[in-house]
Amino acid sequence: MNFERDSGVTQRMGPEIPMYKPEFWERVQYLDREGTLEDPEFHCKPAGVPRMGPPSKIVQTPTELILLYARGNTFRVIPIDGRPHDPIKSQDTTWYGDAVGKWEGDTLVIDIVGFNDESWIEWPGWFHSNNMHVVERLTRNGNTLTWNATVDDPDVLLEPFHVEPRTVRLNPDSKATLTEDLPCEERDAAHMVTKERG
């Protein structure tokens, strides 16, 4: 590893990295090394949960929350009416899974199952199985929102992984809008000298 040029050292070697079962470390190393070739997000696929992080805007109705992301013009609809996971949708495997939400005091807790295994937890090749279970927590404190997530995937991880929390400043302007993202068009892969991510 070249520490002088590697901007990902803190993420690769930080205190919070997923602890994979020994038989999967070689795959993690391969995905990290071949990042521009293997990273689904680099090839215009969705980031998935939890990689997409906190939402850019939240719209609430009496029965659901709509999470809007200024990242690929993405949205998620989270029921908050007390329903359990849908027995059919929770067996499907999708990029964003089957989510249900509930309030625990001032914290929104989103429970998600039913993922495909195509997204990554984070970019250094941290993959997951389609049995991943994610719990996101969003807590508002004044004009800030703190987001964190816990990933439980006993198929590939030795223990649950706690994604590093992120705190974002909220825009108090009720007329604020999101800027539309340009469509993703991957044009760089064929011109890369190395497949390794920085």
C-alpha positions as CSV (number, residue, x, y, z in Angstrom):
1,M,0.0,0.0,0.0
2,N,1.3,3.4,-0.9
3,F,0.3,5.8,1.9
4,E,1.5,8.9,0.1
5,R,-1.2,8.5,-2.6
6,D,-3.8,6.4,-1.0
7,S,-6.7,8.6,0.1
8,G,-8.6,5.6,1.4
9,V,-6.2,4.6,4.1
10,T,-8.4,5.8,6.9
11,Q,-11.4,4.0,5.5
12,R,-9.4,0.8,4.9
13,M,-7.6,0.7,8.2
14,G,-9.9,2.8,10.5
15,P,-11.3,1.6,13.7
16,E,-14.6,0.7,12.0
17,I,-14.2,-1.9,9.3
18,P,-16.4,-4.9,8.8
19,M,-15.0,-8.1,10.3
20,Y,-15.4,-10.7,7.5
21,K,-15.1,-14.5,8.0
22,P,-11.6,-15.6,7.1
23,E,-12.7,-17.3,3.9
24,F,-14.0,-14.0,2.5
25,W,-10.9,-11.7,3.1
26,E,-9.4,-12.7,-0.2
27,R,-12.5,-11.6,-2.0
28,V,-12.5,-8.2,-0.1
29,Q,-8.9,-7.7,-1.1
30,Y,-9.7,-8.5,-4.7
31,L,-12.7,-6.1,-4.9
32,D,-10.6,-3.4,-3.3
33,R,-7.7,-3.9,-5.7
34,E,-10.0,-4.1,-8.7
35,G,-12.3,-1.3,-7.6
36,T,-12.8,0.6,-10.8
37,L,-13.6,-2.7,-12.5
38,E,-15.8,-4.3,-9.8
39,D,-17.5,-1.4,-7.9
40,P,-21.2,-1.4,-9.0
41,E,-21.5,2.3,-8.3
42,F,-18.6,3.1,-10.6
43,H,-20.7,1.5,-13.4
44,C,-23.8,3.6,-12.8
45,K,-25.6,1.1,-10.6
46,P,-27.4,2.2,-7.4
47,A,-25.3,2.7,-4.2
48,G,-27.8,0.7,-2.2
49,V,-28.2,0.7,1.6
50,P,-26.3,1.6,3.7
51,R,-23.8,3.0,1.2
52,M,-26.1,5.8,0.1
53,G,-26.0,7.4,3.5
54,P,-28.4,10.0,4.9
55,P,-31.1,11.4,2.7
56,S,-31.0,15.0,1.3
57,K,-34.7,15.6,2.0
58,I,-37.4,13.9,4.0
59,V,-41.1,14.3,3.3
60,Q,-43.5,12.9,5.9
61,T,-47.2,11.9,5.6
62,P,-49.3,10.3,8.3
63,T,-48.4,6.8,7.1
64,E,-45.0,7.0,5.4
65,L,-41.8,8.9,5.0
66,I,-40.3,9.6,1.6
67,L,-36.5,9.9,1.6
68,L,-35.0,11.9,-1.3
69,Y,-31.4,11.7,-2.3
70,A,-29.4,14.1,-4.4
71,R,-27.4,11.2,-5.6
72,G,-28.8,9.7,-8.8
73,N,-32.2,11.2,-8.2
74,T,-33.0,8.3,-5.9
75,F,-36.0,8.0,-3.5
76,R,-37.2,5.5,-0.9
77,V,-40.7,5.2,0.6
78,I,-40.7,4.0,4.2
79,P,-44.0,3.0,5.8
80,I,-44.3,4.2,9.4
81,D,-47.8,2.9,10.2
82,G,-46.7,-0.1,12.3
83,R,-46.9,-2.7,9.5
84,P,-44.4,-5.6,9.5
85,H,-42.2,-6.5,6.6
86,D,-44.2,-7.5,3.6
87,P,-44.0,-11.3,3.4
88,I,-43.5,-11.3,-0.4
89,K,-41.4,-8.1,-0.8
90,S,-39.0,-9.1,2.0
91,Q,-38.2,-12.2,0.1
92,D,-37.4,-10.3,-3.1
93,T,-33.9,-9.1,-3.5
94,T,-33.6,-5.5,-4.5
95,W,-31.0,-2.7,-4.2
96,Y,-32.9,-0.9,-1.4
97,G,-34.6,-3.9,0.3
98,D,-38.0,-4.0,2.0
99,A,-38.0,-1.3,4.7
100,V,-40.4,-0.5,7.6
101,G,-39.9,2.4,10.0
102,K,-41.0,3.3,13.5
103,W,-40.3,6.1,15.9
104,E,-38.3,5.5,19.1
105,G,-38.6,8.8,20.9
106,D,-37.0,11.4,18.5
107,T,-35.2,8.7,16.5
108,L,-36.6,7.2,13.3
109,V,-35.5,3.5,13.2
110,I,-35.7,1.9,9.7
111,D,-35.5,-1.9,9.6
112,I,-34.5,-3.3,6.1
113,V,-34.3,-6.9,4.7
114,G,-34.6,-8.4,1.2
115,F,-31.4,-7.1,-0.4
116,N,-29.7,-8.3,-3.5
117,D,-26.0,-9.0,-3.2
118,E,-24.9,-6.6,-5.9
119,S,-24.3,-3.4,-3.9
120,W,-21.4,-2.8,-1.4
121,I,-21.6,-1.7,2.2
122,E,-18.8,0.8,1.4
123,W,-16.3,1.3,-1.5
124,P,-13.2,-0.6,-0.4
125,G,-14.8,-3.8,-1.6
126,W,-17.0,-4.3,1.5
127,F,-19.5,-6.7,-0.1
128,H,-22.5,-8.4,1.5
129,S,-24.8,-11.3,0.9
130,N,-28.5,-11.2,0.1
131,N,-29.2,-12.1,3.7
132,M,-28.0,-8.7,4.9
133,H,-30.1,-7.0,7.5
134,V,-29.7,-3.2,8.0
135,V,-31.0,-1.0,10.8
136,E,-30.7,2.8,10.1
137,R,-31.3,5.4,12.7
138,L,-32.0,9.1,12.0
139,T,-32.0,11.6,14.8
140,R,-32.7,15.3,14.5
141,N,-31.1,17.7,16.9
142,G,-32.0,21.3,16.0
143,N,-30.8,21.9,12.4
144,T,-28.7,18.8,12.3
145,L,-29.6,15.2,11.4
146,T,-27.4,12.3,12.5
147,W,-27.6,9.1,10.5
148,N,-26.1,5.8,11.4
149,A,-26.6,2.2,10.3
150,T,-25.8,-1.3,11.6
151,V,-25.2,-4.1,9.2
152,D,-25.9,-7.7,10.3
153,D,-24.9,-10.3,7.7
154,P,-24.0,-13.6,9.4
155,D,-23.4,-15.2,6.0
156,V,-20.2,-13.2,5.5
157,L,-19.5,-11.2,8.7
158,L,-18.3,-12.4,12.0
159,E,-20.2,-9.7,13.9
160,P,-22.5,-6.8,13.1
161,F,-20.8,-3.8,11.5
162,H,-21.6,-0.3,12.7
163,V,-21.2,2.2,9.8
164,E,-19.5,5.4,10.9
165,P,-22.3,7.9,11.8
166,R,-22.7,11.0,9.6
167,T,-24.2,14.3,10.7
168,V,-25.6,16.7,8.1
169,R,-26.8,20.3,8.5
170,L,-30.4,20.7,7.6
171,N,-31.6,23.6,5.4
172,P,-34.4,25.3,7.4
173,D,-35.8,27.0,4.3
174,S,-39.2,25.4,3.7
175,K,-38.9,26.4,0.0
176,A,-35.5,24.7,-0.6
177,T,-35.3,22.4,-3.6
178,L,-33.0,19.6,-4.6
179,T,-30.9,20.0,-7.7
180,E,-31.5,17.3,-10.3
181,D,-28.5,15.0,-10.9
182,L,-27.2,14.5,-14.4
183,P,-27.7,11.0,-15.6
184,C,-24.8,8.6,-14.8
185,E,-22.7,7.7,-17.9
186,E,-19.6,5.7,-17.2
187,R,-16.9,6.7,-19.7
188,D,-13.6,6.3,-17.7
189,A,-13.1,2.6,-17.2
190,A,-11.6,1.9,-20.6
191,H,-9.0,4.6,-20.0
192,M,-7.9,3.7,-16.5
193,V,-4.2,2.9,-16.1
194,T,-4.8,1.0,-12.8
195,K,-8.0,-0.5,-11.5
196,E,-7.1,0.3,-7.9
197,R,-9.2,2.9,-6.1
198,G,-7.5,5.7,-4.2
